[in-house]
């Protein structure tokens, strides 16, 4: 272990984990089957272990032992973690492509041996992870074409280690996948924003948000109420101002910040669409907020940020938890527990 006086930060990226909470919740509790295999991006390790705890696959004693000797790794590991990971993903880029090659092996097995239960091969990938060259080598490999049981989910939080990435990057990446023969889905705006776009004046709102730089849009994620209204409407056309005037301060943040990567139903719809495409691999670009639900949301320097004790206390309170209950599983025989088990 490590001495408490030096135990300032032993690992775990709060912001990068928070961005994939909705993706992993919808995937594990609404989509996966027992034979599916998933590669989880390294920084999502805390969420992965939390899910394993809720499903009864990880003992509670490990939850406070992230990156301690004999504890949990800061990335999913098949050899070092006590809970079972399908793929080790510590080397950025390598874990992402592992399901592709696993699917190719499965295709060979299916063609040479008796039938086995169907399986899907899924990779949860950070958008900055797509900077790795080995990913594009794999995607362009002719032997990996036609793998209809492969789905990648890109955590498009538009932030890397120390910056907000340019807005055009996601569009370019989606084009690269399409050119390589992949089925591409974009989960950009959630149901609330899509419903707003369908109203009179809504198209102006869509165009306004579409044209907004990533840097500016990201800066709105930690704001609420009248402060958010003022910042959001700076330089807005009259049609957008008129539309937003009909939205209350209370409803404004849930509307403006309603991205597809945090819309459970939209994500499940995207996964089901991928299942219907059986002649090519699929990729879902799920737009998310780095630091979603936290006071550090959208901050370009939130990559290694830690919440203060008052911020943690507020988070605990907002989720109906106390110091005594914050590590508890759901009550046995509750609806939540039945979903987890």
Buried (B, 14 or more C-beta within 10 A) or exposed (E): EEEEEEEEEBBBBBBBBBBBBBBBBBBBBBBBEEEBBBBBBBBBBBBBBBBBBBBEEBEEEBBEBBBBEEBBBBBBBEEBBBBEBBBBBBEBBBBBBBBBBBBBEBBEEBEEEEEEEEBBBBBBBBBBBBBBEEBBEBBEBEEBBBBBBBBBBBBBBBBBEEBBBEBEBBEEBBEBBEEBBBBBBBBBBBBBBBEBBEEEBBEBBBBBBEEBEBBBBBBBBBBBEEEBBEEBBEEBEEBBBEBBEEBEEEEBBEBBBBBBBBBBEBBBBBBEBBEEBEEBBBBBBBBBBBBBBBBBBBBBEBBBBBBEEEEEEBBBEEEEEEEEEEEEBBEEEEEEBEBBE
